[in-house]
Amino acid sequence: MIKDYLIVGQGLAGSFLSWNLLKRNKSIIIVDQNHKNCSSLAAAGMINPITGKRLVLSQRCEELLPYAKEVYHELERHFKKKFFESKDIIRLFNSEQELDEWEKKSQQTHLKKYYGKKQDPGTYEDSLNDEKGSFVIQQGGYCRKLDLLNCFTDYFKINNLLVSERFDYDDLKIKEDFVEWKGESFGCVVFCEGYQAQDNPWFSWLPYNHAKGEILTVSNKDSFLPDAVISCGKWCIPIGDGKYTVGSTYSWDKFDCKATDEAKEEILREIGVFIKASFEVAEHMAGVRPIMKDLNPAMGRHPEFNSVAIFNGLASKGLILGPFYSNQMAEYLVGVQSLEKEVSIDRFIKKHF
Ligand SMILES: Cc1cc2nc3c(=O)[nH]c(=O)nc-3n(C[C@H](O)[C@H](O)[C@H](O)COP(=O)(O)OP(=O)(O)OC[C@H]3O[C@@H](n4cnc5c(N)ncnc54)[C@H](O)[C@@H]3O)c2cc1C
């Protein structure tokens, strides 16, 4: 019997998409190589509505953030586990320009719920170097992404939906309106391989601009840091038990998932500029963020092969983009909604295919 979808990759993209297809009673098989070189494992889990020197509200935040929270709550109810931790984010000011940006944006009625109160220099003088003051970013927090990914993996395994092996492209046979893989037929294969899609024979033409990143889990049981994410270029997330996730780095020239001493030193040095505490490193992880040149997700069916599709490009925001766009992708695949033009791979066809 023909199954509906073959999903390649079970990072955040593949997991959210599979979940959405199962909710629509579709039959699926997922193939993943035990999360080898998986960006989702390295993600810090941060959900931060305001980023950059200009303190810009994340694109479509007002739609995507509540949507993502609702999905995490739905998953929490299903798996009986807490994933989303709501946390204030203390954003330290670096310059007069940032103070001006806060003044402008915090006046705007529709932005008030994100741009929280301004705090005087020295408010956290026991634990932080906050000489220029800070403000509180509201509505953010972090997702316990490892717990989430493990719940998904267990669920897919228990239901015999997950095949743990490397997907070899030569094993895929593309027919007129279905595909075959290892003797089974599927209506469509959807590639959710993260940055490894750059080697995919059907999608290597997409304009990728991946970025390697590294993060540390550190511990400090003696200092009392505020119970909030602290952000100042680099960031520090309290994850409980005197432990913190700190990061991260960006590099665009090497795509592997090896942890490096240079990145570890960079993170500890830059964290040390604004946090008055010393940390012991407990864990060090690296991954490659799957990013498209225009920073938007890459979704859709192959221009020549209707039963070959891709769901990728969640960039450095998989935890906020993943819930919303996996739902859109599922609706597109089952034929009830078209893709937004900003995320459809059709936007690249003329120039790159
Ligand atoms: C250091 C770092 C920090 C980050 N921090 C955050 C953060 O705080 N918040 C946030 O929202 N995002 C963050 N991100 C980004 C986030 O990790 C990505 O947006 C997201 O994880 C991408 O998910 P994905 O499923 O597309 O790719 P991946 O997570 O890479 O998953 C792809 C999966 O496909 C599998 N696969 C690939 N090829 C094959 C094959 N041929 N056969 C079988 N399996 C295959 C891989 O093994 C992997 O399991 C961070 C990323 C990095 C690197």
The ligand as a Tripos MOL2 file, in Angstrom:
@<TRIPOS>MOLECULE
LIG
   53    58     1     0     0
SMALL
NO_CHARGES

@<TRIPOS>ATOM
      1 C1         24.7650   27.0460   18.0240 C.3       1 LIG1
      2 C2         23.3280   27.1690   17.5800 C.ar      1 LIG1
      3 C3         22.4380   27.8150   18.4100 C.ar      1 LIG1
      4 C4         21.1080   27.9540   18.0130 C.ar      1 LIG1
      5 N1         20.2550   28.5580   18.8770 N.ar      1 LIG1
      6 C5         18.9420   28.6730   18.5370 C.ar      1 LIG1
      7 C6         18.0300   29.2660   19.4450 C.ar      1 LIG1
      8 O1         18.3990   29.6440   20.5590 O.2       1 LIG1
      9 N2         16.7320   29.4040   19.0480 N.ar      1 LIG1
     10 C7         16.3030   28.9560   17.8240 C.ar      1 LIG1
     11 O2         15.1270   29.1030   17.5230 O.2       1 LIG1
     12 N3         17.1620   28.3750   16.9520 N.ar      1 LIG1
     13 C8         18.4630   28.2370   17.2720 C.ar      1 LIG1
     14 N4         19.3260   27.6430   16.3940 N.ar      1 LIG1
     15 C9         18.8350   27.2720   15.0550 C.3       1 LIG1
     16 C10        18.1280   25.9160   15.0450 C.3       1 LIG1
     17 O3         19.0340   24.9720   15.5160 O.3       1 LIG1
     18 C11        17.6760   25.6030   13.6250 C.3       1 LIG1
     19 O4         16.7950   26.5940   13.1600 O.3       1 LIG1
     20 C12        16.9150   24.2690   13.5560 C.3       1 LIG1
     21 O5         17.4340   23.3710   14.4650 O.3       1 LIG1
     22 C13        16.9700   23.6870   12.1700 C.3       1 LIG1
     23 O6         16.2930   22.4630   12.2000 O.3       1 LIG1
     24 P1         16.2910   21.4720   10.9580 P.3       1 LIG1
     25 O7         15.4160   20.3470   11.3440 O.co2     1 LIG1
     26 O8         16.0080   22.2080    9.7100 O.co2     1 LIG1
     27 O9         17.8070   20.9690   10.8120 O.3       1 LIG1
     28 P2         18.6030   19.9390   11.7250 P.3       1 LIG1
     29 O10        18.3040   20.1760   13.1400 O.co2     1 LIG1
     30 O11        20.0290   20.0140   11.3100 O.co2     1 LIG1
     31 O12        18.0000   18.5160   11.3690 O.3       1 LIG1
     32 C14        18.2940   17.8240   10.1830 C.3       1 LIG1
     33 C15        18.2300   16.3320   10.4850 C.3       1 LIG1
     34 O13        18.3330   15.6250    9.2440 O.3       1 LIG1
     35 C16        19.1960   14.5390    9.4010 C.3       1 LIG1
     36 N5         19.7320   14.1940    8.0830 N.ar      1 LIG1
     37 C17        20.3510   15.0140    7.1950 C.ar      1 LIG1
     38 N6         20.7190   14.3410    6.1000 N.ar      1 LIG1
     39 C18        20.3050   13.0660    6.2970 C.ar      1 LIG1
     40 C19        20.3800   11.8590    5.5180 C.ar      1 LIG1
     41 N7         20.9560   11.8330    4.2910 N.pl3     1 LIG1
     42 N8         19.8690   10.7210    6.0330 N.ar      1 LIG1
     43 C20        19.2670   10.7060    7.2570 C.ar      1 LIG1
     44 N9         19.1700   11.8080    8.0260 N.ar      1 LIG1
     45 C21        19.6830   12.9780    7.5510 C.ar      1 LIG1
     46 C22        20.2470   15.0500   10.3790 C.3       1 LIG1
     47 O14        20.9460   13.9890   10.9850 O.3       1 LIG1
     48 C23        19.3780   15.8410   11.3540 C.3       1 LIG1
     49 O15        18.9090   15.0180   12.3950 O.3       1 LIG1
     50 C24        20.6640   27.4630   16.7570 C.ar      1 LIG1
     51 C25        21.5780   26.8000   15.9360 C.ar      1 LIG1
     52 C26        22.8990   26.6470   16.3260 C.ar      1 LIG1
     53 C27        23.8550   25.9110   15.4380 C.3       1 LIG1
@<TRIPOS>BOND
     1     1     2 1
     2     2     3 ar
     3     2    52 ar
     4     3     4 ar
     5     4     5 ar
     6     4    50 ar
     7     5     6 ar
     8     6     7 ar
     9     6    13 1
    10     7     8 2
    11     7     9 ar
    12     9    10 ar
    13    10    11 2
    14    10    12 ar
    15    12    13 ar
    16    13    14 ar
    17    14    15 1
    18    14    50 ar
    19    15    16 1
    20    16    17 1
    21    16    18 1
    22    18    19 1
    23    18    20 1
    24    20    21 1
    25    20    22 1
    26    22    23 1
    27    23    24 1
    28    24    25 2
    29    24    26 1
    30    24    27 1
    31    27    28 1
    32    28    29 2
    33    28    30 1
    34    28    31 1
    35    31    32 1
    36    32    33 1
    37    33    34 1
    38    33    48 1
    39    34    35 1
    40    35    36 1
    41    35    46 1
    42    36    37 ar
    43    36    45 ar
    44    37    38 ar
    45    38    39 ar
    46    39    40 ar
    47    39    45 ar
    48    40    41 1
    49    40    42 ar
    50    42    43 ar
    51    43    44 ar
    52    44    45 ar
    53    46    47 1
    54    46    48 1
    55    48    49 1
    56    50    51 ar
    57    51    52 ar
    58    52    53 1
@<TRIPOS>SUBSTRUCTURE
     1 LIG1         1 GROUP 0 **** ****
